[in-house]
Amino acid sequence: MPAYRDARSGRWRYRKSVRVNGRLHPISGTPTVNTKVAAEAAERDHIALLSKPEAKKQEVPTFGEWFNGRFWDEWVIGRKNKHSEQESKASIYRIHLASRFSSTPIDCIGVGEVAAFRASLVKAVDQDGKPRFTEKRINNILAVLSKALHYAEDVDLITKAPKVGIFKVEAPEIECWTLEEYPRIIAAAESETPQWHAAVLLAGDAGLRIGEAKALRWAEDVDLVAGTITVNQQIRRKVVGTPKGRTRRTIPMTPRLLAALKALPVVRTGFVLRSRFGTALHDTCAERASRRFCRLAGLPGRGWHALRHSFGTHAALFGVNPWHLMAWMGHKRVEQTMRYVHFAGAHLRPLPAEIIHAGAAELDPQARIIKMLGARNCNTATTLQEQGRNSG
């Protein structure tokens, strides 16, 4: 039927059936302007719209194609994720995500699929029937999945990324050496070589992570005149990168750390801690040394991070300003630093006279804490043992 005027309303309309691509489409409508010409024009526009070829739907990749393709290039590499972060994401994909989602189109991963995956991680048990994954580990796995899906939403590959449901997890208890145990670790390292003695003091007297200690350089990072260390980089699996948190920091040295560095029988160029070839220490070599010192000291086996934790908790125990401690340890948020303050408050101990005396003459608060940290020695351990016997 050509354009016509409706007898009841007086409006011009159009109505007809049009065959497009072999299909019959009934069309009808009312033009904006109430004239026959406008009705005929609206009819032609409607027919042209039906005849217009459909836009090709954007092809949605599988999760495996997406993760190892655009997500990896544009998010992981493009945003300069640290080498350790890249290793972690690649490992989580390979071990946990690939078997579950690699062949699934990303627009088919919804809340139900994520919930089923999370439930499988929660229900997984080891040979002894104990949970295979901690809640923190499950959160790490889900975070990688979430980042990949949210970036797909950002670039309009999917309408909306599903919620993954991260567990609320409390920070783990700080693992550190006591005032009595720490000097025994120092003595064990000193009994081996001057280099290992300096390495332990870099972690325990200056709070360096092992990767930061291995990357320390004489010319760029150590000032023996000012008695300071500047952390500019770290090494992990032979890859040099920025420190954790990407924060450069300068730490004053305790007198014994300064003396230990001056006593190293090396030319003061290149790495402070080095292999016999002058290269940085290998990760495995450093970790084995830490366990070895624990055995020599007759203490439970712990890694290098226990020495860094000891630096933080002991400084808090001695009354350090949290903002100073935050700067020394390279934390991004003061909440991280307050964990050490709260831990020290929950495990208060009487301070040996040697430590109190070491800081008594210092008026500068930072210098006082550094002197007290440097006074944790074998005399301290003996004093604490005597205090224990007297209180018993």
Secondary structure, DSSP 8 states (H G I E B T S, - for coil): --SEE-TTT--EEEEEEEEETTEEEEEEE--SS-SHHHHHHHHHHHHHHHHS---------BHHHHIIIIIIIIIIITTT--HHHHHHHHHHIIIIIHHHHTTSBGGG--HHHHHHHHHHHHH-B-TTSSBSS-HHHHHHHHHHHHHHHHHHHHTTSSS-------------------TTTHHHHHHHHHTT-HHHHHHHHHHHTT---HHHHHT-BHHHHEETTTTEEEE--EEETTEEE--GGG--EEEE--HHHHHHHHT--S-SSSBSSB-TTSSB--HHHHHHHHHHHHHHHT-----THHHHHHHHHHHHHTT--HHHHHHHHT-SSHHHHHHHHHHHHHT-----HHHHHHHHT--SHHHHHHHHHHT-SHHHHHHHHHHHHHH-
